[in-house]
Amino acid sequence: MKKHNILKVVLITILLVFLCTWIFPTTSFSYSELVEGARSQVGLFDLFSYPLVSFSYFGYAFVYVLLCGALYGVLNKIPAYKKMLEKIVKGFKGKEWLFLTITMVVVSALTSVIGMSFGFIVLFPLIISLVMMMGYNKLVAASVTVGSVVTGLIGTTIGSNTVYYYTNLMSLSIFDEILSKIVIFVVTLILLVFNVLSYAKKTKNDANKDNEELIPETIKVEKDKKIRIWPLALIIDLMLIVMLLGNFSWTEVLKLNFFDELVTYIQTDLNIKGFPIVYRVLGNVSAFGKWSFNMEMPFVLLLTTGLIGLVYRVKFDDFIDGFADGFKKTIKPAFIAILVFVVLIIATYHPFQLTLVKPILELTEGINVVTMSAIAFLASLFNVDPIYVAQSTIPYVISVITDTGLYPLIEIIFQSIYGLATLVLPTSLILMVTLSYMDISYGQWLKHIWKLFVEVLLVLIAIFVILLIV
C-alpha cells in the first residue's frame, strides 16, 4: 500500500484543475447570455491561499470529520462499545451476508429519502468495524458504506437536500418523475447488493492484520462486573434519529411549517419582560429540518460524545485522551476534505467549466442522454456538492434546451450521474474521506469498483433513453 496515496491523488487533481485555468478561457452565464472571456490563470500563491479559502467556506466538513473521530475515540474507551459490536457479530454468525444486505438497504434508503449523504460518515467507523469483525476485508467495508450512500444519491426520491436546487432552477416539483426515481433506486440497489455479496463471498476470511486498526480493542474490566450495552445503543440510535429528522425537509416535502414558525416564535415572541431568554441561550439555531453541518450537526455529535462519557462514567482524563486519539485518527481524512473543496474554489473563482460544456452540448440538437450525462459527470468533477453542480451548469443547459417538458429528465440525469460520479471521482468528498480513513489506495478502489460503475452507468443510460422516448 503506497503511503499517503489519497493525499497524492487529491493534490494531483488540484494541479490538473490548476493547469485547466491556464489552458481554457473563462466562460460565464449571466442574464440569459453565455459570455466568453480571457483566461483567468491560477497563480502559485493562489494555490497556497485557496486551502485557507476552502477552510473558511467549508471548514464544517473538517470539523465534522474530526468530531466523528472524537466520538469513536471516546467509544473505544468504553468496554460496552466492543461488547455491543461483538453481540451484533454473534447475532449474524453464519448469516453475515444478511447484515451486509440490511445495512446497504437501510443506509441507501435513508439517503434517498432524507438527502443526508456526507452526514452518514458518523456511522461508517461502526459499520466498518462490524464488517471487519465478520471476516470481510476493507474493500467490502468500503463498498458497503460508500456504495450505500452513492446508491441513495443516484436514486434520490424526496431527499430535498440533494434535488432542491435542480427543482428550484427548473421550476419543478420534488415529486416530478418520482416513479422513475424509485425505479432507478431499486435497480441500482440490486446491482450494489449483488456485486458486494459476490465479492464478499469470494474473499470471506481473507482479512489481514492491517484490518485490526479498524477494530476497537477489548478493554479489560473487573471480573463479574456487568457491562450494560443498552444505554449506548439507545444513545447512538437517538443521535441518528435526531440527525435524520433534522435533515428532513418538512417544509418542502410535507409542507409543514411548524418548525419554522417555532423558531420565529422563540426569536421574537418568547421573552421575559421583553428579553428573549431562550433565543439568547440557544443562539441562531436553524429550524428543525434545515439543520446544517455548520452548527447543529457538530453540536449533536458533541452532545452525544459527552452524554456517552457521562453515562459510562468515563474519567475526565480518559475522555480527553479518547477525544485526542479520535482527532489523531481522523486528522488526515479531515484535511483531505478541505483539499477536495479546493477544486471547487478554483473552478468557481476561475470559471472555465462552461468552456468545456458548450461544445459537448452543441454536438447534438435538443437533448441527447449520452452528452447530457457527460456534462453532468464533468460538472460533478469540478463541483463537490450538488448545489454547485446545479448552479454552475443548469442555467446554461436550460437556456439551450427550452422545452420545459424535458426538464424532469434533465434533473434525473444530473441527480443520478452526480451520485454515480461520487463512486469514482477524486473530488468525491465521501469517497476520498473514507478511503483515507481506511488506508485504501485510489487505484485499488477503482480496480475493485469499475465493474459496478459500468453496470450502473449502462442501466442509467437505458432508463434515460426510455424516459426520453416515453
C-alpha positions, 0 to 999 in steps of 0.5 A, spaced: 500 500 500 503 506 497 503 511 503 499 517 503 496 515 496 489 519 497 493 525 499 497 524 492 491 523 488 487 529 491 493 534 490 494 531 483 487 533 481 488 540 484 494 541 479 490 538 473 484 543 475 490 548 476 493 547 469 485 547 466 485 555 468 491 556 464 489 552 458 481 554 457 478 561 457 473 563 462 466 562 460 460 565 464 452 565 464 449 571 466 442 574 464 440 569 459 447 570 455 453 565 455 459 570 455 466 568 453 472 571 456 480 571 457 483 566 461 483 567 468 490 563 470 491 560 477 497 563 480 502 559 485 500 563 491 493 562 489 494 555 490 497 556 497 491 561 499 485 557 496 486 551 502 485 557 507 479 559 502 476 552 502 477 552 510 473 558 511 467 556 506 467 549 508 471 548 514 464 544 517 466 538 513 473 538 517 470 539 523 465 534 522 470 529 520 474 530 526 468 530 531 466 523 528 473 521 530 472 524 537 466 520 538 469 513 536 475 515 540 471 516 546 467 509 544 473 505 544 474 507 551 468 504 553 468 496 554 460 496 552 462 499 545 466 492 543 461 488 547 455 491 543 459 490 536 461 483 538 453 481 540 451 484 533 457 479 530 454 473 534 447 475 532 449 474 524 454 468 525 453 464 519 448 469 516 453 475 515 451 476 508 444 478 511 447 484 515 451 486 509 444 486 505 440 490 511 445 495 512 446 497 504 438 497 504 437 501 510 443 506 509 441 507 501 434 508 503 435 513 508 439 517 503 434 517 498 429 519 502 432 524 507 438 527 502 443 526 508 449 523 504 456 526 507 452 526 514 452 518 514 460 518 515 458 518 523 456 511 522 461 508 517 467 507 523 461 502 526 459 499 520 466 498 518 468 495 524 462 490 524 464 488 517 471 487 519 469 483 525 465 478 520 471 476 516 470 481 510 476 485 508 476 493 507 474 493 500 467 490 502 467 495 508 468 500 503 463 498 498 458 497 503 458 504 506 460 508 500 456 504 495 450 505 500 450 512 500 452 513 492 446 508 491 441 513 495 444 519 491 443 516 484 436 514 486 434 520 490 426 520 491 424 526 496 431 527 499 430 535 498 437 536 500 440 533 494 434 535 488 432 542 491 436 546 487 435 542 480 427 543 482 428 550 484 432 552 477 427 548 473 421 550 476 419 543 478 416 539 483 420 534 488 415 529 486 416 530 478 418 523 475 418 520 482 416 513 479 422 513 475 426 515 481 424 509 485 425 505 479 432 507 478 433 506 486 431 499 486 435 497 480 441 500 482 440 497 489 440 490 486 446 491 482 450 494 489 447 488 493 449 483 488 456 485 486 458 486 494 455 479 496 459 476 490 465 479 492 464 478 499 463 471 498 469 470 494 474 473 499 470 471 506 476 470 511 481 473 507 482 479 512 489 481 514 492 484 520 492 491 517 484 490 518 485 490 526 486 498 526 479 498 524 477 494 530 476 497 537 480 493 542 477 489 548 478 493 554 479 489 560 474 490 566 473 487 573 471 480 573 463 479 574 462 486 573 456 487 568 457 491 562 450 494 560 450 495 552 443 498 552 444 505 554 449 506 548 445 503 543 439 507 545 444 513 545 447 512 538 440 510 535 437 517 538 443 521 535 441 518 528 434 519 529 435 526 531 440 527 525 435 524 520 429 528 522 433 534 522 435 533 515 428 532 513 425 537 509 418 538 512 417 544 509 418 542 502 416 535 502 410 535 507 409 542 507 409 543 514 411 549 517 411 548 524 418 548 525 419 554 522 414 558 525 417 555 532 423 558 531 420 565 529 416 564 535 422 563 540 426 569 536 421 574 537 415 572 541 418 568 547 421 573 552 421 575 559 419 582 560 421 583 553 428 579 553 428 573 549 431 568 554 431 562 550 433 565 543 439 568 547 441 561 550 440 557 544 443 562 539 441 562 531 439 555 531 436 553 524 429 550 524 428 543 525 429 540 518 434 545 515 439 543 520 446 544 517 453 541 518 455 548 520 452 548 527 447 543 529 450 537 526 457 538 530 453 540 536 449 533 536 455 529 535 458 533 541 452 532 545 452 525 544 460 524 545 459 527 552 452 524 554 456 517 552 462 519 557 457 521 562 453 515 562 459 510 562 462 514 567 468 515 563 474 519 567 475 526 565 482 524 563 480 518 559 475 522 555 480 527 553 485 522 551 479 518 547 477 525 544 485 526 542 486 519 539 479 520 535 482 527 532 489 523 531 485 518 527 481 522 523 486 528 522 488 526 515 481 524 512 479 531 515 484 535 511 483 531 505 476 534 505 478 541 505 483 539 499 477 536 495 473 543 496 479 546 493 477 544 486 471 547 487 474 554 489 478 554 483 473 552 478 468 557 481 473 563 482 476 561 475 470 559 471 472 555 465 467 549 466 462 552 461 468 552 456 468 545 456 460 544 456 458 548 450 461 544 445 459 537 448 452 540 448 452 543 441 454 536 438 447 534 438 440 538 437 435 538 443 437 533 448 441 527 447 442 522 454 449 520 452 452 528 452 447 530 457 450 525 462 457 527 460 456 534 462 453 532 468 459 527 470 464 533 468 460 538 472 460 533 478 468 533 477 469 540 478 463 541 483 463 537 490 456 538 492 450 538 488 448 545 489 454 547 485 453 542 480 446 545 479 448 552 479 454 552 475 451 548 469 443 548 469 442 555 467 446 554 461 443 547 459 436 550 460 437 556 456 439 551 450 434 546 451 427 550 452 422 545 452 420 545 459 417 538 458 424 535 458 426 538 464 424 532 469 429 528 465 434 533 465 434 533 473 434 525 473 440 525 469 444 530 473 441 527 480 443 520 478 450 521 474 452 526 480 451 520 485 454 515 480 460 520 479 461 520 487 463 512 486 469 514 482 471 521 482 477 524 486 473 530 488 468 525 491 468 528 498 465 521 501 469 517 497 476 520 498 474 521 506 473 514 507 478 511 503 483 515 507 480 513 513 481 506 511 488 506 508 485 504 501 489 506 495 485 510 489 487 505 484 485 499 488 478 502 489 477 503 482 480 496 480 475 493 485 469 498 483 469 499 475 465 493 474 459 496 478 460 503 475 459 500 468 453 496 470 450 502 473 452 507 468 449 502 462 442 501 466 442 509 467 443 510 460 437 505 458 432 508 463 434 515 460 433 513 453 426 510 455 424 516 459 426 520 453 422 516 448 416 515 453 
